[in-house]
């Protein structure tokens, strides 16, 4: 009896330690959650408190890339009454679920493999910079998808694949690769039962089966919104201003070739290669969290290979230590990797000022809307929040390709193209010199974009 109790205590130590460390990590990351995190948190708060799907409380939108992340956060926000606290709790739960999946996957590896992989994933600068987004949730679901694939449980695998589609539709590439070890119609049925109700509802009620970000972000790539920077050369964009965090973030990708002979990690590695290649072909801007799934899988594969051969374990631990030292030894006003125009704290300050200045008047965004909308709780509009601006984006995205136009026509079959954009009463503008009619002024400063001046002017 005593032996059983000791064994149970040992089994509980890993998830308990994971939860404790993850809670501390979230508290450290909380001041620099990136702007897009607050888009998701605004959706979650509006759904939890108002039963409303939208970035703004007074308008429906469909720019939440991860419906599963919004739904999970909304459920927690309804209970906890604070979306940021809900994000912390969800992060901890995802980390624990991820580690438990790794323990199931690594039964042929040393017992310390899950702890090593957890440390490497948690300390990775890019993944630290993605906290609050759907990266941790995707990692947890992907881990259990792999568990069900190894266990040959087709229905459970299908349910997990359906959830994965709701986390991010592009993550289904991992389900397709892992699905070769299942090959059952029950897996397809399980995925359809979970995912199709949401996509059907979104298609009819929200006007598009896929989130509007599919159009918005791919259009940014097509129009070269980031200049010469895209997903393919994106690591160099971050290397310019954060060399060590960038190197430490992307270093695990070098381990993917070594994992192909490790089951089931070889299939995960193949999925990561296909995922990364697909994004290169899409030619989208290099938002750092887009690299998150590939880096997470590569990190796990590196730890699995190191645990299997032991010779590289010291190197993995050295990378973890270097990541921790790099994080602790630099300013924490910003996430280790960021492309935002200003810090979260600065945007929160501007949001509070806007609440007093704008009241209920509509404010036009200057390009980043997440923290401002969350803090101000006033109608700040751009294409992410105002669906009246979406028809122009849809038309521009379909220009030059009849196949894309046909796909968009199907996806937006129930969309109201007659909806008109909201006219901003006030507009935020980044300008090199003060305009004569400026109502307010703030100075923005960020590592990748430097110093800029933001003005509030009449619309």
ABEGO torsion letter per residue (X at the ends): XAAAAAAAAAAAAAAAAAAAAAAAAAAAAAAABBAAAAAAAAAAAAAAAAGBBEABAABBBAABABAAAAAAAAAAAAAAGBAAAAAAAAAAAAAAAAAAAAAAAAAABBAAAAAAAAAAAAABAAAAAABGBAAAAAAAAAAAAAAAAAAGBAAAAAAAAAAAAAABAAAAAAAAAAAAAAGBAAAAAAAAAAAAAAAAAAAAAAGBABBAAAAAAAAAAAAGAAEABBAAAAAAAAAAABAAAAAAAAAAAAAAAAAAABOAAAAAAAAAAAAAAAAAAAGBBBBAAAAAAAAAAAAAAAAAAAAAAGAAAAAAAAAAAAAAAAAAABBAABBABBABABBAAAAAAAAAAAAAAAEABBBBBAGBAAAAAAAAGBBBBBAAABAAAAAAAAAAAABGBAAAAAAAAAAAAABBAABBBBBBABBBBBBABBBAABABBBBBBBAAAEBBBBBBBBX
